[in-house]
Amino acid sequence: MEESIQEVDYISELPEPILYHILSFLSIKQAARTSVLSKTWFQVWRTIPILKFDFFELFNRRYGALYYYPDFEIRQTNIQELYNFLEQILLSRQRQMINLIKFTLIMPSEYPEIVPTMDRWIGYALESKVKHLKISVFPPTSVYCVPQALLNAISVQVLDLQYLHLPSIDNVTLPFLKKLSLTCVFANDNLVSKLVAGSPLIEDMSFITCFGFKTVKIFNLVNLVKFYVESIVHLEQLEVEAPNLHSLILRGSSWPSVLKLVSLKYLKSLTIHGAPITDKWLHEQLNKFPHLECLRLVECHILESIKISSSSLHTLCIKSCKKAARLQIDTPNLHIFSYRGDIISFSSNDLILPQVYLYFKFNNMETFWYIRLIQLLEKFNQCFRKVTLKSETGEVCPDDNFFYSNLCSHNCLYIVHNKYLRD
């Protein structure tokens, strides 16, 4: 007699935290559908502490084309039913006293009741002691100002705000905030100052394309290890004093007239992109970073004669600095060197480079250009073990015999013929 084989649902037997993690990768509609699979999945759905209300994802539309139904009444009915459904989800967590691990709210600015709805839902999340909170209003055609209670939320550890305003209040208290990200956010100087002062445990902070404030001063944040600044439109003054900062990224096109970097003795990675920095400023600043391991200079068009001296530097990347004509480095522990631009004059002190990447975009490759290229490679000949030479045009030299005969003494040269290649 054949024994019957009993099917076992091994997934449903997984611990609840793992099931929560699985559902966190699904949209809210897909997660809700899992509730019919079994009693276990129903219970997981009822208690999942990770909620994502992304209306563009819910309606399968791109940003800017959210609610499209041929009939207006059908459209409004669908929207209202959806809002009621989502509100009940939040209220259910609140009634069960379930603490939210993460709540994401991405709302359409066209919705007529956006302000009271968002205020109410954010309030529910804060009452549920949410730890990770992301709020975004898109497209940014109307102004939404977050409720004041958000800036005094004791439970919040990660805060990601996009396309909205911050209220002007007298006190900001975010005692357990560890990560702050502001993207296309409007705030005044006073609020930004209080936000920084009221987040003493912050470790990771980024300001991207923000408006309204002219001054950013970072002081007394001993836990800050990563700081990212990009295109703060009205920024006039940026001062950073963070003794344990490891990574600093500064990107243009808007650039402060006053830039002070103080007490960054443990800085390991520095990226400067699109900044009007001078040769003198760069040289003076690099002397302040004794533990710098990675330096990236991108589209810094005022730089002409770059001098870099560092015993700790491991990776150096220089990309599209139009006026750069000379590069002098004293970096005995440099391991990776990457350069993109026109031919540059190069010199170094007793340097051995395991990896060199050269990417030349110059399109008028005449004989003189190749002579300059060979002269540059001759400089590298005594200090590199492997060079990868990339060409955007798909050719290295119209006369291969001329080119290769002048490179035969090099240690190891990889030439990439690929006109579609991008670094």
N, C-alpha and C positions, 0 to 999 in steps of 0.2 A: 504494500500500500504506500503510495507516495505521500510524504508529509507536506502539509500546506505551508507555504512560505508567507510569513506575515510581514507586511510592509511596515517599516519604522520611519517615522518622521524625525530624523536626527537634527534637522535645523531647528525645529520647535523645542528641542530639548536643550538648546544652547542657553547659557545664562542671559538674563535680561539685558545687561549692559551691552553684550555683543549684538543682540537683536535690535536694540536701540541704534547701535552704530550702523547696522545694515540699513535700517529705515532712513537714517539721516542722509543717505545718498539718493533717496527717491523724492519726487515732488510730493506735495501734500495730498494731491489726489491719488497718486499711486500708493502712498503709505496707507491712506484710508481704505483702499481696496483690499489690503492684506488682512483686514479685520475679519473677513468672511472665511479665511482659510481654516482656522481652528480657534478653540477657546484661548489657547496661548497667544496667538497673534492678535485676537480681539483685546486681550488684556494689555498686551504690549502697545497696541495702537492707543488705547484709552489713557495710558500713563506715560507715553513717550515724552521726554523732557526736551526734545530738540525739534523746534518748529520753524518752518520756512514758508512765509507767505509772500511768494513772488508772483504778482499778478500777470506779468508778461509771460512767465512760464506756465501759469495756469490756463491762460487763453491761447497758448502756443502762438503768440504774436511777437514780433520784434518791437523794440522800444520805439515809441512814436506811432504805433499802429496797433493799439491794444484791443479795444472792444469793437469788433466788426460783426454786425449781424444785419441782414437785409431789412428786417423789420425792427423799428425803434422799440416797440413794446416788448418784443422778445428779448432784445438786448438788455433793456432795463430790468426785466424779470430775472434774467440770468445773473446779472451783476448783483442784484439785491439778495437773491438766494445764496450766492457765493459769500457775500459779506456776512449774512446771518449764520451760515455754516461755520465760517472761520471764527466768528465771535463766540459761538458755542464751544468751539475747541478750546479757546483761551479761558472762558469761564469755567469749563469743566476742570481744567488744571488748577485753577484758583480755588474752586470748591473742595477739591481733593487735597489741597495744600501741597501740591507737587512743585518742587523747586525746579525752575527751568535752567537747563544747562546752556542752551543757546536759542535765541529768537532772532529771526531775520524777517524784516518787513520792507518789501520793495513795492511802493505804491505808485499809481498813475496820478500825475498832478491834475488831470482833467476831471477827476471825480469830484462832484460838487460838495460833498460832505467830508472832504479829506481831513480837515483840521480836527473836528470833534472825533472822527473815527480813529485817526492815528493817536490823538491824545489819550483816548480811552484804552486802545489796545496796548500802547506803551505803558500806561498805568497798570493794566493787568499784568504785564510782563514784570514790571518792577515789584509789584506786590507778590509775585511768584519768585522773587529773589533771583532773577535772571543773572547769569554770569557773563555770557557772551551776547552782546546786543549789536545788531547791524540795522541801520535805518537808511533808506534811500528813497528819494522822491524824483521821478523821472517821467517825461522830460522836464527840465527845470524851467517851466513857463510860469509857475506861480510860487509864492513864497510860503514856505512852511517853517515855523519856528518851533523847535522842540520844547516840551514842557519843562519848567524849571526843576521839577522833581528829578529829571534825568541827570542833572548836574550835581545832584546830592544823593546818588544811589550808592548805598553802602555795598551792595552785593556785586556790582558790575566790575569785572576784571578785564574784559576786552570790549572796547567801544569803537565802532566803525560807522561814521556819519558821512552821508553823501548828498549833495545838492539840497542844502537846507540852511537855515539860520540858527545861530545860537543866541539865546536870550541874554540881555544885559542884566545880571544879578549881582548882589553884593557878596555872595558867598558861594564858593564851589568846594564841595567835599566829596572826593572820590578816593577814599582811603586805601582801597584794594585794587585800584586800576593798574594793570600791568602793560596793556597795549592800547594805544590811541591812534586812530587813523582818521584824518579829516580830508575829504576830497570835495572840492567846489563848495566849500562852506563859508558863509559870511559871519564874521564876528568882529568886535572892536578890540582895541588894544587892552582895555581894562579886563575884559572877559578872558582873553588869551593869557594874560598875566596870572589871573586867579585860577585858571584851568591848570596851568603848569604848577603853581604853588599848591594847589589842592590835590595833586596826584603824586604824593611823595614816593610811592613804590614803583613808579612807571619804569619799564625796561625798554620798550620799543615805541617810538613815536614817529609819525609821518604827517606832513602838511603838503597837500598837493593841490595846486591851482586854487588857492583860497583867496578871499577878498576881505577888504575892510580894515584889517589891522596892518599897521606900519612897522611895528616893533615886535621882535621875538627875542626874549632873553631867557636862556636856560641856565638856571643856577640851582644848586643844592639837590640835584637829582642823582644821588650816589648810585642808584641801581640802573640808570640809563646806559644801555650797551649799544643801542642802534637808533640812529636818527636820520630821517630822510626828508629833504626839503626840495620841492619842485615848483617853480613858477608861482610864488606868492605875489599876486599882481601889484599890490600897493606897498610891498615891503621896502623899507628904507634902512632898517637896522637889524642885524642878526648877530647875537652874541651867544656863544656856546661855551659853557664852563662845566664840563662833566668828567670827573676824574677817572671814571671806569668805562667811558665810551670806547667801544671796539670798532664800530662801523659808522662812517659818516658819508652820506651821499648828498651832494649839492648840484642841482640842475637848474639851468636858466629856463626861459629867456629873460624873465624879470630877475634883476639882481640888485641886492641892497648896496647902497652907497657906503655903508659902514658894515664891515664884516670882521668880527673878532673871534678867534678860536684860541681859547685859553685852557690850560691844565688838561690837555688831552694826551697825557704821557703814555697811556695804555692803548692808544688808537692803533688798530691793526689794518684796517681797510679804509681807503679814502678814494672816493670818486668825485671828480669835478667835471661837470658837463655843461658846455655852453656858457662858460663864465668869462668875463673880461678881466682875467687875472694877468698880471705882468710876470716877467721872468724874476724880478727881484722879490715880489710877494711870494711866489712859489718857493724860491730858494730859502727865504726866511722862515716860512711856515714848516717846511719839511724838517728843518733843524729842531723843531719842537716835538717831533714824533719819533722818539728813539726806538719804538717797537713796531713801526709800520712795516707790514709784510706785503701789502698789495696796494698799488697806486694806478689809477686809471684817469687819464686826461683825454677828454673827448670834446672836440669842437671848441677848443679854447683858442680863439683866432688871434689874440694879441701876443701870445707866446712866440718868441723868435729864437732865442738861444736858451735852451733848456739845460739846466745843470742839476743833477740829482746825485746826492751823496748820502748813502745809507748802508749800514752794515747789516740791517735786518731785512731789507727788501727782498722779497721772493718772486713777485710777479710785477711786471711793468707793462702797461698798455698805453700806447699813444695813438690816437685815432683822429684823423681829419682836422688837425690843427693847421689851418691854411698857411700861416706865415712862418711856421716852424722851419728853420733852415739848419740849425745846429743842435746836436744832442751830445752832451758830455755826461757820462755816468761813472761814478765810483761806487759800485754795488757788488762787493765780493761774493755775496751769497745769492745773487740773482739766479733764478732757475728758468723762468719763462719770460721772454721778451716778445711783445707783439707790436707791430707798427703798421699803420695804414696812412698813406698820403703820398706826397711827391718824394723824390730822392732827397735824402737829408745827409748832412755831414755828421759823421759819427766818430766818437772817440771814447775809450774806456781805459781803466787801469787794471791790467793783469786779470782779465775777466774770462771765465770759462762758462759758456752758456749751453746747457743741455738742449734747450728748445728755443728756436727763433721762428717767428711767423711774420712774413713780410707780405703786405698786400698793397700793390700799386694801382691806383685808379687812372693814372695819367694816360690819356688816349693817343696823344701825338708822339708815338714811340719812334723817334728818329735815331740815327746812329749816335749822336751826341748823348741822347738820353741813356742809351745802352752803355756807353762808356762810363757815364756817371754811376750807373747801376753796378757795373763790374768793379769800379773803384770802391763802392760801398761794400760789396761782398768781400773784397780783398781785406777790408778792415775787419770783417767778421771772421775771416778765414782762420785766424789764430785763436779765436775765442768761442766758436760754436762747434757742436757735435752734430746737430741736425737742423737744417733750415727748410721751412716750407714756404715756397714762393708762389703767391697767388696772382692771377692776372684776370681782370674783369673782361678784357677784350677777347679772351680765348686764344691768344698767342703770346708766346714769350719773346720770340725774336723772329723776324722774317728770314734771317740768315742763320739757321741753326748751327752751321759749322763755325761761324764767327763767334756765336755765343758760347757754345760748349767748349771750344778750344781755349777760351779764356777762363773757364771754370774748372778745368780738369784737375786742378790741384786742391780743390775743396774737399773737406772731410766727408760730408754727406749732404747732398742737396736734393730736395724733393720739389719738382716743378709741377704745378697743377695747371693743366690746360682745360679750363672749363669756364666758358663765358657766362654760365648761369650760376657760378659759385658765389656765395655770399658768406661773409664771416659772421 
